[in-house]
Amino acid sequence: MPRLSEVIAELDALWPPQRAEQWDAVGTVCGDPDAEVTRVLLAVDPVQEIADEAVALGADLIVTHHPLYLRGTTTVAAGHFKGRVVHTLIKHDIALHVAHTNADTADPGVSDALAGALDLRVTGPLVPENNLGRICELDQPETLAAFAARAAERLPATAQGIRVAGDPDMTVRRVAVSGGSGDSLFDAVRAAGVDAFLTADLRHHPVSEATQHSALGLVDAAHWATEWPWCELAAAQLDEISDRHGWDLRVHVSKTVTDPWSSHHTSSGAPN
C-alpha cells in the first residue's frame, strides 16, 4: 500500500498546486505523510456529510474540489462546523486533500469532465492563457431547449434544476462550458463565437446584459452539479495511477448531494 505522501505526489502531478490562483487554498489540509492509503473518497465539498461518509466507508483519504478553509482560520475548535470536520478526520486517521482552481485549469480538468458528461466534443480552451473553460461542438445541431434538456438529463439532479436564457428554438452547434461560476467569462464566450454557454451561478445583471448584447443561449446549472463530473474523472485518473504502481487502491465517488439548495418553488404571483 502506498503512503499518503506518495499518493499526494501523484495528485500534485495531475493538478500542480502552482497552477492554482493566488487567492486559492489547495493541497493537503490534514493527514500523516507516512500513513498508508488503501481507500479514497472523491467529493466536491469537504462538509460534515462527506467526512461521515468517509468514516463509514473506511476511507484513508478524501479528495475534494472545494477548499475547507478558503480564507484561513485561527481555530479548528470542534464547536465550529469546519473545525468539527477536521476533528472527525483526524480522529479517524483520514487525510483531506484539495484540488480547486488547479483542477479547473488542468488538462483534462473540471470543464473537460463537464463536457464529457454531456457528450460534447472538446475543440479547445475557452481562455487559452490559463486553460480555463472549454469550447465544444455537438455531433448534431439541436435547439437550445434540447441542449438544456440534455444538461438536465446528464447532470446530477439538484433543487435548482436547469435555467435557460435565450430563444428556446435557436439552433445550437458550438457551445462553451465552464464548471462552477462562469459569468466572469462572457467576454471570452462572445469572442469564441459560440451559440450557447453552459455554466453555473449566473447573476441577473450579467445575464441581462449578455442577452441584450447578442443572441447567445445561456444554460445555468447548479454549481455543485457542474463540478461533480470531475469527481468521476479524477477517480478514473487515480485508478490508472494505482494500476500503474500496483497500489490496489479502492477509489470511490461520493453520490451525496452537497448542493446547498434543498427545494424549488415556482412563483405564481404577479407584480402589483
C-alpha positions, 0 to 999 in steps of 0.5 A: 500500500502506498503512503499518503505522501506518495499518493499526494505526489501523484495528485500534485502531478495531475493538478500542480498546486502552482497552477492554482490562483493566488487567492486559492487554498489547495493541497493537503489540509490534514493527514500523516505523510507516512500513513498508508492509503488503501481507500479514497473518497472523491467529493466536491465539498469537504462538509460534515456529510462527506467526512461521515461518509468517509468514516463509514466507508473506511476511507484513508483519504478524501479528495475534494474540489472545494477548499475547507478553509478558503480564507484561513482560520485561527481555530479548528475548535470542534464547536465550529462546523469546519473545525468539527470536520477536521476533528472527525478526520483526524480522529479517524486517521483520514487525510483531506486533500484539495484540488480547486482552481488547479483542477479547473485549469488542468488538462483534462480538468473540471470543464473537460469532465463537464463536457464529457458528461454531456457528450460534447466534443472538446475543440479547445480552451475557452481562455487559452492563457490559463486553460480555463473553460472549454469550447465544444461542438455537438455531433448534431445541431439541436435547439437550445431547449434540447441542449438544456434538456440534455444538461438536465438529463446528464447532470446530477439532479439538484433543487435548482434544476436547469435555467435557460436564457435565450430563444428556446428554438435557436439552433445550437452547434458550438457551445462553451462550458465552464464548471462552477461560476462562469459569468466572469467569462462572457467576454471570452464566450462572445469572442469564441463565437459560440451559440450557447454557454453552459455554466453555473451561478449566473447573476441577473445583471450579467445575464441581462446584459449578455442577452441584450448584447447578442443572441447567445443561449445561456444554460445555468446549472447548479454549481455543485452539479457542474463540478461533480463530473470531475469527481468521476474523472479524477477517480478514473485518473487515480485508478490508472495511477494505482494500476500503474504502481500496483497500489490496489487502491479502492477509489470511490465517488461520493453520490451525496448531494452537497448542493446547498439548495434543498427545494424549488418553488415556482412563483405564481404571483404577479407584480402589483 
